[in-house]
Amino acid sequence: AQKVTQAQTEISVVEKEDVTLDCVYETRDTTYYLFWYKQPPSGELVFLIRRNSFDEQNEISGRYSWNFQKSTSSFNFTITASQVVDSAVYFCALNYGGSQGNLIFGKGTKLSVKP
Amino acid sequence: DAGVIQSPRHEVTEMGQEVTLRCKPISGHDYLFWYRQTMMRGLELLIYFNNNVPIDDSGMPEDRFSAKMPNASFSTLKIQPSEPRDSAVYFCASSRGRAFNEQFFGPGTRLTVL
């Protein structure tokens, strides 16, 4: 079965702290894609990153970084020096089945960054 | 460039009424997705289209739900008759080229069925 688990329901940090959001996935497919989306209080989902199953290189984009480890089926997201504007719900998602459009989302982690 | 457009943004209706949600994907995108978001079930894929053709509707909850895409720039999600448990935020998203490419989401339609 395909599944995405975000065990952290809510996280609260103080501005400038680093924070890591965990994502564990399950799939029997060898070809799959992992995503992170951000849902700010306004409600719209915003794409952050896509990773394919053959590329385990970590990625850094400004204050954001992602750690993909197939050995532990994890795709964790770290925000360095968090800011109030980072407050949002963050979703990890899995696309499986090769070219299919079946995107499965985790339940999300609500991040609150306090000034 | 305009993003994905959804209308209405909010809909309040009474049980038993027909509800139609509308979506205009980003121009040039050939995939269109409908999702539903609730507190209990999270984000669920309902159906998606490729070049206006439904590819996978296994997420559509029951026969009361139907979706159409008459052309590349318009899609509808219809619920008839509506029930209180259909209350949710419905998102439309579109992508280009491959089903697993980045999806661009609309602002959503918040549906309340009384």
Interface residues (C-beta under 8 A of the other chain):
Chain A: Y33 F35 Y37 S42 G43 E44 L45 V46 F47 R50 F91 N95 S99 Q100 G101 N102 L103 I104 F105 G106 K107 G108
Chain B: Y31 F33 G42 L43 E44 L45 Y48 N50 I55 D56 V89 F91 A93 S95 R98 A99 F100 N101 E102 Q103 F104 F105 G106 P107 G108
